[in-house]
Amino acid sequence: MNKKVSLVLFLFMCGSFLLSGNERQDLWIKAAAEKNPEIKIQLFEQYKQKYGDNKRDKNIKFLFYNLAQTSFVLKKFEKTIEYGEKTLTFEDLEDHYKVNISLWLANAYNLARKDYDKAYSYAGMVIDFGKSIKEMAEGLQRAEEISKGVDKRYLAPALRIQIRILLAKGLNDNTRREVIEKGIFAYELDPGNEFSKRTVLKESVELAKKNLINEAIAAIEKVVDHEDLTYGESNLLARLYYHRYSKGKADQDKDKAIECYEKAYAKKKRSSMAVKIGQLLSKKDKDKAISYFAEAYILSESDKESDAYKYLQQLWFKDKAKDKTPEEQEAGFKDIINAANIRLGEG
């Protein structure tokens, strides 16, 4: 082969290599910039098919990372698992990529119902990674901002995955306590997510059914806002405090039961609840008890056979007004009913 031919071949080979390099770069840029996940994954898979065996390509670990991410977005959980676990084989993969991959894998294994143990393990890795990131951020200028971001993006979601897995497997007393503990932790990290609170409330009720009232109350108290209790939360706590009061007769439990019943009643006027509050107040504050019995009587459509009416008469005629004349008793009784109607907006 003469020198002229050799030079031509060399220049041709160089041109082909440069062309290939430019095509590869263009395909990578196009895939990375694509917004449509369906097209994005096609472009990345095309890149994998053409250049995935090139170990010198610095894009390869990011290729599998992007394939895992896009597969997860598309809810292709088998592909998420395949590409995600491949990504984790790269020894030089940075921690912030590892934690994202681990979270996707935890979700994928759980949602695919393929391997709960692996899902739980990957979620555990996310929790460990998240805690490490928070520790490394301590002392930095944006430490608090970083910590909150880690809590909402990694720790709380990973805890919720573990909770779902434990629930799916079925609970005994010990795993129920574990679920409640994780639920409280997740709620503290991300109070805006209702799943954690709902789980703690539900499983605390299950504890209460087994007469583990103290544990149930302690757990619920950690996930509710006492300044803004919902009707359900107020009613639940009221019943639990009343149950504990009925066993131990502690004044503090009675007061808590009254407080929570009153908060529930303020949101939904129920005759039976007004009677319950009246009963609890009948010795402590008779005037207030009479007011609740009067409202209960009206809410029961002025049923003179109702417990509310009987309690009201007993407390008024035979106690508060026992020294008054019959005329005064009747006039006072009408005033009580009229005042209750006004409070209920029916006067």
GINOR-V294545 format. One record per pair of residues at least 24 apart in sequence whose C-alpha atoms are under 8 Angstrom apart, sorted by the first residue. I is the first residue (numbers start at 1). GAP is how many residues later the second one is. Records with the same first field share a line. If there is no record, write none. Layout:
I = GAP, GAP
This chain:
24 = 27
37 = 33, 36, 37
38 = 36
40 = 30
41 = 26, 29, 30
61 = 26, 29, 32
62 = 25
65 = 32, 36
68 = 33, 36
69 = 32, 35
72 = 32, 36
77 = 31, 32, 34, 35
78 = 30, 34
80 = 24, 25, 28
81 = 24, 27, 28
95 = 34
99 = 26, 27, 30, 31, 55
100 = 26
102 = 24
103 = 51, 55
106 = 52, 55
107 = 54
110 = 51, 55
116 = 49
119 = 42, 43, 46
120 = 41, 42, 45
123 = 35, 36, 38, 39
124 = 34, 38
126 = 28, 29, 32
127 = 27, 28, 31, 32
130 = 24, 25
131 = 24
148 = 41
151 = 38, 39
152 = 37, 38
155 = 31, 34
156 = 29, 30, 31, 33, 34
157 = 29
159 = 24, 27
160 = 26, 35, 36
173 = 34
176 = 27
179 = 24
180 = 24, 39
184 = 35, 38, 39
187 = 36
188 = 35
197 = 26, 27
208 = 32
213 = 27, 31
217 = 24
229 = 34
230 = 34, 37
231 = 32, 33, 34, 36, 37
232 = 32
233 = 31
234 = 26, 27, 29, 30
235 = 25, 26, 29
254 = 26
269 = 30
270 = 26, 29
271 = 24, 25, 26, 28, 29, 37
272 = 24
275 = 32, 33
282 = 33
286 = 29, 34
290 = 25, 26, 46
291 = 45, 49
294 = 42, 43, 46
295 = 42, 45, 46, 49
298 = 39, 42, 43
